[in-house]
Amino acid sequence: SQQGEEDPQALSIQEGENATMNCSYKTSINNLQWYRQNSGRGLVHLILIRSNEREKHSGRLRVTLDTSKKSSSLLITASRAADTASYFCATDSLSRIYNQGGKLIFGQGTELSVKP
Amino acid sequence: DAGVTQSPTHLIKTRGQQVTLRCSPKSGHDTVSWYQQALGQGPQFIFQYYEEEERQRGNFPDRFSGHQFPNYSSELNVNALLLGDSALYLCASSLGLAGGGETQYFGPGTRLLVL
């Protein structure tokens, strides 16, 4: 079952513009992670935000987390053609049985196209 | 510092056959998780291994089994292959059981095609 729902499903912008992707989830979480995937290959980790954090930055990336609304957003500023990829949010919750995390639940992703 | 490696990169099998996929975790990591990603979908969690034991399992049938070796590398076995098992299989490694939340690092994946 998929917990995260990304919005929009596809986004097309020009180089230099900002790209914003949103993610909503259903259950309480330990942390939320954003990944990038190029052409159906492996996932590249972008950023992890913990449930007690509200905002995090990494280079041109800005992630926000609103646990009351069970939502997160990923902002890529000054986009480049090389940012063209699929972006996934993934939530990590504690297992009730083992009191441990590590079972990432992914959304269906946002396909970002950045035109030069 | 070697990242997560997987082998083989591509595989073609026929229905009913069995397949074994392999994963070596990132240096220093001791936990391996496996995910299945169908075309156009997000990855789905299959199971997680730590200390050579399956610790968590997703909603996958018993045809999917795994193993973790003392050097932390792992195998994913799928028996009685179905057409629907065609997917990209991703391995991810992390340190510890991620009780506090740890980053998972993914390998490049193995693309399995079942004919």
HADDOCK unambig.tbl for C-alpha pairs under 7 A between the chains (distance, minus, plus):
assign (segid A and resid 30 and name CA) (segid B and resid 101 and name CA) 6.36 0.50 0.50
assign (segid A and resid 31 and name CA) (segid B and resid 101 and name CA) 6.21 0.50 0.50
assign (segid A and resid 41 and name CA) (segid B and resid 108 and name CA) 5.53 0.50 0.50
assign (segid A and resid 41 and name CA) (segid B and resid 109 and name CA) 6.43 0.50 0.50
assign (segid A and resid 42 and name CA) (segid B and resid 106 and name CA) 6.05 0.50 0.50
assign (segid A and resid 42 and name CA) (segid B and resid 107 and name CA) 5.52 0.50 0.50
assign (segid A and resid 42 and name CA) (segid B and resid 108 and name CA) 3.91 0.50 0.50
assign (segid A and resid 42 and name CA) (segid B and resid 109 and name CA) 5.65 0.50 0.50
assign (segid A and resid 43 and name CA) (segid B and resid 106 and name CA) 5.62 0.50 0.50
assign (segid A and resid 44 and name CA) (segid B and resid 106 and name CA) 6.84 0.50 0.50
assign (segid A and resid 45 and name CA) (segid B and resid 105 and name CA) 6.68 0.50 0.50
assign (segid A and resid 48 and name CA) (segid B and resid 103 and name CA) 6.93 0.50 0.50
assign (segid A and resid 94 and name CA) (segid B and resid 99 and name CA) 6.84 0.50 0.50
assign (segid A and resid 99 and name CA) (segid B and resid 99 and name CA) 6.78 0.50 0.50
assign (segid A and resid 100 and name CA) (segid B and resid 97 and name CA) 5.80 0.50 0.50
assign (segid A and resid 100 and name CA) (segid B and resid 98 and name CA) 6.01 0.50 0.50
assign (segid A and resid 100 and name CA) (segid B and resid 99 and name CA) 4.23 0.50 0.50
assign (segid A and resid 101 and name CA) (segid B and resid 97 and name CA) 6.28 0.50 0.50
assign (segid A and resid 101 and name CA) (segid B and resid 98 and name CA) 4.85 0.50 0.50
assign (segid A and resid 101 and name CA) (segid B and resid 99 and name CA) 4.88 0.50 0.50
assign (segid A and resid 101 and name CA) (segid B and resid 101 and name CA) 6.31 0.50 0.50
assign (segid A and resid 102 and name CA) (segid B and resid 97 and name CA) 6.57 0.50 0.50
assign (segid A and resid 102 and name CA) (segid B and resid 98 and name CA) 5.38 0.50 0.50
assign (segid A and resid 103 and name CA) (segid B and resid 45 and name CA) 6.50 0.50 0.50
assign (segid A and resid 104 and name CA) (segid B and resid 45 and name CA) 6.61 0.50 0.50
assign (segid A and resid 105 and name CA) (segid B and resid 44 and name CA) 6.83 0.50 0.50
assign (segid A and resid 105 and name CA) (segid B and resid 45 and name CA) 6.90 0.50 0.50
assign (segid A and resid 106 and name CA) (segid B and resid 42 and name CA) 5.58 0.50 0.50
assign (segid A and resid 106 and name CA) (segid B and resid 43 and name CA) 6.06 0.50 0.50
assign (segid A and resid 106 and name CA) (segid B and resid 44 and name CA) 6.88 0.50 0.50
assign (segid A and resid 107 and name CA) (segid B and resid 42 and name CA) 5.58 0.50 0.50
assign (segid A and resid 108 and name CA) (segid B and resid 41 and name CA) 5.14 0.50 0.50
assign (segid A and resid 108 and name CA) (segid B and resid 42 and name CA) 4.46 0.50 0.50
assign (segid A and resid 109 and name CA) (segid B and resid 42 and name CA) 6.29 0.50 0.50
